[in-house]
């Protein structure tokens, strides 16, 4: 029998695929799977969050969405992002590849500070959603005057 | 949502990259849809956060290469409360086997999605043949 020359990348790739498949199958039985990062699908959309003294900022990449496809709510310290990406080419068959997911999503996030819900601003530009969430007055850091006691 | 996996960003596969880059910044595979109709091949690529002038599209010897330069949106020392994705350039290339009229390729960029139109050459477009009766 003729042997095929071995391609090391192919072998590694096969092992990786096999491991990924195994983890996907096991994930529902592993309560810790998510924390270990073994599950390939996380919450959508993925978020980056940072803050300064005045605001908390949330950013998500949402290509193909317009502002009217999105809803952003703030209640207390809870941020909700809801939306839907429409299927543009449903009627036109002839897909060679189809990797861009479509459908509705919703994500709720607890933020580490009380927010001033009336002044929340959301901007969607080139598929990047940036939400500016002003902190409530009482949540802002305050400089405390230290008084020296003199007798 | 059924398609969560594919909506999230994919880091480029080390095994598929033939040349190495000089910068050690993450680079991503944009997710694409490729649709074919009678006139053209349509490539839609999710490339959020780029500017239209920072997209580089190259079609040479049947290889289509997309590259989108992404500027950092936050300073490097940002202290993230939560960091679920990274920002980096988008890069991907395809072998296009269909006969494409390279002169007529054009692209649009809207809402973070790059749409590339690759018109087919006249020779391969379907033609309706009239049947003559005697």
Contacts between the chains, C-beta under 8 A, distances in Angstrom:
chain1	res1	chain2	res2	distance
A	9	B	15	4.8
A	12	B	15	7.0
A	13	B	15	5.8
A	40	B	5	5.4
A	41	B	4	4.1
A	41	B	5	4.5
A	41	B	8	7.3
A	42	B	4	7.2
A	42	B	8	6.6
A	42	B	84	6.9
A	44	B	1	6.0
A	44	B	4	4.9
A	44	B	7	5.7
A	44	B	8	6.8
A	45	B	7	7.6
A	46	B	8	5.7
A	46	B	9	7.3
A	46	B	84	3.9
A	46	B	85	4.3
A	47	B	82	5.9
A	47	B	84	5.4
A	47	B	85	8.0
A	48	B	74	7.7
A	48	B	80	6.1
A	48	B	82	6.6
A	48	B	83	5.4
A	48	B	84	6.4
A	48	B	85	6.4
A	49	B	80	6.4
A	49	B	81	4.3
A	49	B	82	3.9
A	49	B	83	7.7
A	50	B	74	6.8
A	50	B	78	5.2
A	50	B	79	6.4
A	50	B	80	5.0
A	50	B	81	5.9
A	51	B	79	8.0
A	51	B	81	6.1
A	56	B	81	7.3
A	59	B	73	7.1
A	61	B	9	7.1
A	61	B	48	4.1
A	61	B	49	6.7
A	61	B	85	6.7
A	61	B	112	7.2
A	62	B	48	7.0
A	62	B	112	7.2
A	63	B	46	4.0
A	63	B	47	6.8
A	63	B	48	4.3
A	63	B	111	6.6
A	63	B	112	3.3
A	63	B	113	5.0
A	64	B	46	6.7
A	64	B	111	5.7
A	64	B	112	6.5
A	64	B	113	4.6
A	65	B	111	6.5
A	65	B	112	7.9
A	66	B	111	6.0
A	85	B	7	7.9
A	88	B	44	7.8
A	89	B	33	7.2
A	89	B	35	5.4
A	92	B	35	6.1
A	92	B	37	6.1
A	94	B	35	5.8
A	94	B	36	4.3
A	94	B	37	6.0
A	95	B	33	6.7
A	95	B	34	7.0
A	95	B	35	5.7
A	95	B	36	8.0
A	96	B	34	3.9
A	96	B	35	7.1
A	96	B	36	6.0
A	96	B	41	7.7
A	97	B	32	5.9
A	97	B	33	6.2
A	97	B	34	4.4
A	98	B	33	5.4
A	99	B	6	5.0
A	99	B	31	4.0
A	99	B	32	5.7
A	99	B	33	6.6
A	100	B	6	6.9
A	100	B	7	7.5
A	100	B	31	4.9
A	100	B	32	6.9
A	100	B	33	4.9
A	100	B	44	6.5
A	100	B	46	5.7
A	101	B	1	7.1
A	101	B	2	7.4
A	101	B	3	2.8
A	101	B	4	6.8
A	101	B	5	7.8
A	101	B	6	4.6
A	101	B	7	4.0
A	101	B	31	7.6
A	102	B	3	6.7
A	103	B	1	4.9
A	103	B	2	6.1
A	103	B	3	6.2
A	104	B	1	6.6
A	105	B	1	4.9
A	105	B	4	7.9
A	105	B	7	8.0
A	112	B	81	6.6
A	124	B	111	7.9
A	126	B	48	6.2
A	126	B	49	5.7
A	126	B	50	6.6
A	126	B	51	7.3
A	126	B	109	7.7
A	126	B	111	7.0
A	126	B	112	4.9
A	127	B	46	7.3
A	127	B	47	7.6
A	127	B	48	3.3
A	127	B	49	6.5
A	127	B	111	5.4
A	127	B	112	1.6
A	127	B	113	6.7
A	128	B	48	5.1
A	128	B	49	4.5
A	128	B	73	7.2
A	128	B	112	6.7
